[in-house]
Amino acid sequence: MEQDFSTHKLHYFSLILILIVGYSGFLFFSFDRSAQLLIGIAVSLSYAIWGTVHHFAEHNLNWKIMVEYTMFSLISLAVILSLVMRA
């Protein structure tokens, strides 16, 4: 993992940036549920795309990895939706 981080600093920086911008946008639009929904969808989609691009660059992309990133994104989106719709 340490070697992976040092060789792909830009990849991990972009992931952290995606998550921070998404979180900040979610807080900034705390009054607008539809904006929060769109932000949640955008962050989930961005995370799945990031995972695909990252593993493609490492030359170890396969269908199991793609399913893992997709499922994690969908589960996270479901949690966000349940929180946004409940509030």
C-alpha positions in Angstrom: 0.0 0.0 0.0 2.8 2.4 0.8 4.4 1.9 -2.5 1.1 2.2 -4.2 0.4 5.6 -2.6 3.9 7.0 -3.5 3.5 6.0 -7.1 -0.1 7.3 -7.5 -0.2 10.5 -5.5 -2.2 12.3 -8.1 -4.8 9.5 -8.1 -5.3 9.6 -4.3 -5.2 13.4 -4.3 -8.0 13.4 -6.8 -10.0 11.0 -4.7 -9.6 13.1 -1.6 -10.6 16.2 -3.6 -13.7 14.5 -5.0 -14.8 13.5 -1.4 -14.0 16.9 0.1 -15.7 18.9 -2.6 -18.7 16.6 -2.3 -18.9 16.9 1.4 -18.5 20.6 1.3 -21.2 20.9 -1.4 -23.5 18.7 0.7 -23.1 21.0 3.7 -23.3 24.2 1.6 -26.6 23.1 0.2 -28.0 21.8 3.4 -31.2 23.8 2.8 -31.8 22.2 -0.7 -32.6 18.5 -0.8 -32.6 18.2 -4.5 -29.1 19.8 -4.7 -27.9 17.3 -2.1 -29.4 14.5 -4.1 -27.5 15.6 -7.2 -24.3 16.0 -5.3 -24.7 12.5 -3.8 -25.2 11.1 -7.3 -22.2 13.0 -8.7 -19.9 11.9 -5.9 -21.0 8.3 -6.1 -20.5 8.3 -9.9 -17.2 10.1 -9.6 -16.0 7.5 -7.0 -16.9 4.6 -9.3 -15.2 6.3 -12.3 -12.1 7.0 -10.1 -11.8 3.4 -9.1 -12.1 2.2 -12.7 -9.5 4.7 -13.9 -7.1 4.0 -11.0 -7.1 0.2 -11.5 -6.9 0.6 -15.3 -3.7 2.7 -14.8 -2.4 -0.1 -12.5 -3.2 -2.7 -15.1 -5.2 -4.8 -12.7 -8.8 -3.8 -13.7 -11.2 -6.7 -13.9 -15.0 -7.1 -13.6 -14.8 -8.0 -9.9 -13.2 -4.6 -9.1 -15.7 -2.8 -11.2 -18.6 -4.5 -9.5 -17.0 -3.7 -6.1 -16.7 0.0 -6.8 -20.2 0.1 -8.4 -21.8 -1.7 -5.4 -20.0 0.5 -2.8 -21.1 3.6 -4.8 -24.7 2.4 -4.9 -24.8 1.5 -1.2 -23.3 4.9 -0.3 -25.9 6.6 -2.5 -28.7 4.6 -0.8 -27.5 5.8 2.6 -27.3 9.4 1.4 -30.8 9.2 -0.2 -32.2 7.8 3.0 -30.7 10.6 5.0 -31.7 13.4 2.6 -35.3 12.1 2.2 -35.7 11.6 5.9 -34.7 15.1 7.0 
